[in-house]
Amino acid sequence: MSISYNDIGENLRRIVVNGRLDMPGTDSVAAQLEVLTAAPKKGVVVDLSALKFLASIGIRTLIVCAKAVQRRGGKMVLVVNDGSTVRMSLDATGISDLIPVFGNSADAEKAALA
C-alpha cells in the first residue's frame, strides 16, 4: 500500500493510491490521505487507477475526505479505470453522486477545477 502526491500549480493536488484499500491498507494510509486532501487547494484528484481492491472501509475514507474538501469550498474527484473491479465497487455504491468519477486524469483535473 502506498500513497504519493504532486501539486499541479497553485490550485490542484493529485494524489495517487496504489495497492488495496481493504482494512489493513486503509488503516495504513487513511490518516495520510486525510492530511493530503486537507491542503488549501481548490481541486483534489485522487487517482485510484493502480488500486487493486476497494473495500467499504476505503470507500468511507474517500467520502470523509471528499466532504472535508467540499466544506472548505473545494472539489475532490476520482480517477478509476473503466471496467475495473474498483470501478464496479464504486458504481454499485452510487458514490459518483457524492464524488465525481472519471476514467482519465485530464478530465478529472478539469472537473476538479471547475
ZIUR-V484910 format. One record per backbone hydrogen bond with DSSP energy under -0.5 kcal/mol. CO is the residue of the C=O (numbers start at 1). NH is the residue of the N-H. Records with the same first field share a line. If there is no record, write none. Layout:
CO: NH + NH
This chain:
2: 18
4: 16
6: 14
7: 9
8: 12
11: 43
12: 8
13: 15 + 45
14: 6
15: 47
16: 4
18: 2
19: 52 + 53
20: 22
21: 55 + 58
22: 26
23: 27
24: 28
25: 29
26: 29 + 30
29: 33
30: 34
31: 35
32: 36
33: 37
34: 38
35: 38
36: 39
39: 41
42: 75
43: 13
44: 46 + 77
45: 15 + 47
46: 48 + 79
47: 17
48: 51
50: 19
53: 21
55: 58 + 59
56: 60
57: 61
58: 62
59: 63
60: 64
61: 65
62: 66
63: 67
64: 68
65: 69
66: 70
67: 71
68: 72
69: 74
70: 73
75: 44
76: 100
77: 46
78: 80 + 102
79: 48
81: 84
84: 88
85: 89
86: 90
87: 91
88: 92
89: 93
90: 94 + 95
94: 97
95: 98 + 99
100: 78
102: 80
104: 108
105: 109
106: 110
107: 111
108: 112
109: 113
110: 114
111: 114
